[in-house]
Amino acid sequence: MNTQKNQALQALKTSKGQIEAIINMIEDGRYCVDVSNQIIAAQSLLKKANLLILQQHMEHCVTEAFEHGNGKEKISEIMQILAKLTNK
């Protein structure tokens, strides 16, 4: 597994722990602003993991696709992802 995937995996595992803690906070009736701040922190880790996965995809899969003459397909995939990320 390459560096980006390892970093993404670590971010996802950390966010999993945060989400479990958030669930416990809600069940325990913790202060809403504290819960919200933890949700924002978990979202940030998920975004980080997604960017790392996309970076790995572009550095490896997209590069390989261009070397084999089918890079346009990969550009279309990336554009679809970017549209989702920008809510367009």
N, C-alpha and C positions, 0 to 999 in steps of 0.2 A: 504494500500500500504506500502511495507517495505522500509527501509532506502535506499537501493541501487536504487530502482525504483524512489523514491522521488528525490534523487540526480541526477539521469539520466534525469528525467523530467526537473529539474531546468537547467541542462546543455543544454538540447535541446531547452528550451525556450530562454535561453541566446544566443545560437547560431542562433536561428531564428531572434532575434533582430539584431545580428551582420550581418547576411546575408542581411537583409533588408537595413541596413546601407551601406553595400558594394554596393548593387545595386544603392543606391542613390549616392554614391561616384563616381561610373562609369558614371551615368547619368549626374553628375555635372562636369565631366571631371577632377576629382582629380588626383593627381600624382600617377603614376602606382605603384611605390614602396610602397606607403602608402596603396593602394588597396591590393597589394600582402600581405603585413603584416597583414592586417585584414582578408584576406582569410586564412592565416596560423593559426591565432588565432581561427577562426571558426572551422577549421579542427581539431584543438587540442581539442576543446570542444566536437566535434562529437566523436572523439576517446575515450575521457573520458567517455562519455555517453554509448558507446558501451561496454567498459570494465566493467562498473557498471552493465549493463544488463547481460553480460556474467557471472559476479560474482554471481549475484542473481540466474541465471539459474543453475549454478553449486551447489550453496549452498542449493537450494530448489528442483528444478526439477530433477537434476541428482541424488541427494541424495535419493529422494523419489523413483526414478526409480530403483536404486540399492536395496533399501529395498523391492521392489516388484519383483525383479528378471529380470528386463529388462534394466539393466544399459548399456549393450553393445551398444544398439541403441543410447543412449545419448552420449556415447563416440564417436561414428561415427559422430553424428551431430557436436560435438565440434571440431573434427578433420577437418571437412569440413569448419567450420568457421575459424579455425586457418590457413588453407590453403589459404583462401581468404585474410586474414589479412597479410599473409606473401607473397602474390602474387605467390604462388606455385601451 
